[in-house]
């Protein structure tokens, strides 16, 4: 039951569905929320399926600003159940029943406002909701706040006032900002090469009783791709060894002439028996040949994509590694207060 959140900055860009599907499938994501959808309506069933899920809920955007889409996967061998408890303009809360561990907790996805005029009301509403919870909780989202100056690089100097809201929320609700692995920053603003801005805006925070229930979790910042925010995820357990994926026809095959020739040669092969028997045997033969042809022509493209993503994460980690010590020192100072 891995969970992820991503500020996607709109869902209309080219190849977005493929990008999101690859991220969720390669990381074993069962519950996913994306924000800043810029959509006032619930995603269509086709859209939900193209992202790799079979259930959805949503918080509408206000015009072309904001919006949250929530997706989850249900199957015969389900290890969890999900029920939406509450929707606000800026967050959506769910009750998660973890069937493997016989636990129930509240999962909250948040898209906090960036506009100063909206911040006070939002943080008051979120704090009141959390304080009235009787369940352990996990909160993921774009909080649009930082805890300390060490969580920002570039741009205007951070004032102490900038860090007050998030620290006040953590203190008042007695929750913990989870330590992370992976990419250091979660948001970047590209300007000139010498004037980029980076911040840790996307976070996972949880109640102590929730953390005690899941001592082996991993909170991760993933690589930046098409959005100015990187995806974040919480992984609960090591993924079991996956079975070989079922045979699937790939549209890219039709772009090659040698594939067409292979199909024709397979279909011309003569079998003896009924029409249905001959048809099934020709399909089996084509499947076997297509697998071998795909392996020799393209290789394992999903493995290649995973390797490329890991390389990208390593490069981004190396660029941000010099900031890790600074953040660790700042966190230790804060814990001693």
Buried (B, 14 or more C-beta within 10 A) or exposed (E): BBBBBBBBBBBEEEEBBEBBBBBBEEBBBBBBBBBBBBBEEBBEEEBBBBBBBEEBBBBBBEEEEBBBBBBBBEEEEBBBBBEEBEBBBBBBBBBBBBEEBEBEBBBBBBBBBEEEEBBEEBBEBBBEBBEEBEBBBBBBBBBBBBBBBBBBBBEEEBEEEBBEBBBEBBEEBEBBBBEBEBBBBBBBEEEEEEEBBBBBBBBBBBBEEBBEBBEEBBBBBBBBBEBBBBBBBBBBBEEEEEEEEEEEEEEEBEEEEEBEEBBEEBEEEEEEEEEEEBEEBBEEBBEEBBEEBBEEEEEEEEEEEBEEBEEBBEEBBEEBEEBEEBBEEBBEEBEEE
